[in-house]
Amino acid sequence: MRITRRGGLAGVPVSAEVETRSVADDAGAHLEALVRAHAGKPPRDAVPPHPDAFVYEITVPDQSQPVFLPESEIPIDVRRVIRDALAKGSVGSRHPPTTAEPLG
Amino acid sequence: MCTRDPLQCILPPGVLRRIAEKGDDTARASALSTLALDQKFRLARAEAAARVGGRAARPVTFARLGGQANRTIYDQSQGESQTPGKPVRTEGQPPVQDAAVNQAYDGLGATYSYYWSTFQRDSIDGQGLPLFGLVHFGTNYDNAFWDNAGHMFFGDGDGSLLTQTTAGIDVIGHELTHGVTQHESNLVYSGQSGALNESISDVFGIQVKQMALGQTAESSDWLIGADIVGPQLAPALRSMKDPGTANPHDDQPADMDGYVDGGDVHTNSGIPNRAFYLVASQLGGKTWDAAGAIWYATCTDPQLRSDASFADFGRLTVVQAGRRFGATSKEVDAVRNAWDTVKVGL
């Protein structure tokens, strides 16, 4: 899956690919379950709980719409997997999310 | 027999602070707990008001003279719990070994001083809200934020995108100003109102930095985050003077021709940021004497709605400039010219 972290004080998006099955512990499975649970929900539900919060846009190959998750809804073990992946990710432009809903 | 903890009785915050600073361990813990409880009541009132879309109700608290910050810095020890960790420095205590702790303490103090000395605003809520800084949040965490519940969190950065976020005095002013906005217009954090929310934080963040460094509108670099960026985002996060030029990834528009529909709040904030810079640079001198005062009066004007557009905000700045300086003043002209330059039609 592809993960883009948006928002934060810098407001600069960072993207990376995550191969969940290669994650050593259960965190990869937890991430997959989290994405399944939020699939189809409107991005409005992912408005940051506070200014400069991170919001994650997660795109799964077999799903047409990405999932948007505020950081506060992501368990700490899953955050670690995402953080490790994004440490090797790339900085992008602040183009609007694909569903054209503003995110902080 | 009375078994109440005497510190849970009605004691002025100043007395509690002195006990927290100078009491024995038991008294100190109890005083800190009571100060935190007072904070919870304030927040409960603010959150109740926010839920119905209005302004935060002014809490009824002890009469205060104001002018004295009430800071506590906590060490989160790289954890991601949002519960305050170990208290490491409270108001009036001397510097400690950890530079991040001292930077957070000083930055919170500089922001309090800016708001008090300029507008006689007693802390974030105008009622002496204690300032809690939580440093070393997360591992290599590339962010700093105000959590809408009275705490400012500081990450240490990964060294590539961001470095130690406590080093940015403008960043601290930016984040605490999100708290001020929360207690005033409560601007919705998306669309144009969200970009205004971000811009207002940059506007007051840069003034906190200018005041701390003794700078004027002419001598300021008008850069946000210059002291916390790593090599990927150097030399700064944003430029209020030249939006879109702060770093290789900066795509902020400088006027409405570049407005991004559905864009990130950190993108479109470049437009009102530049409007403020233009007013301040045209009027010159200490930014807070005119431009800052006009923006503050606008941000605290009950007419400013939580869903305000750029034009709504701009019209109010003209009204406030007129009230303060006169309808035919150079300040009103500067404000009108600035919004015209960034192509926001009033």
Interface residues (C-beta under 8 A of the other chain):
Chain A: R6 G7 G8 L9 A10 G11 V12 P13 V14 V47 P48 P49 H50 P51 D52 A53 F54 I76 R79 R83 A87 V91 G92 S93 R94 H95 P96 P97 A100 E101 P102 L103 G104
Chain B: E80 T139 N140 D142 N143 A144 F145 W146 D147 N148 A149 D158 S160 L161 L162 T165 V171 H174 E175 H178 Y189 S190 G191 G194 N197 E198 S201 G225 Q232 L233 L237 H249 D251 V260 D261 G262 G263 D264 V265 H266 T267
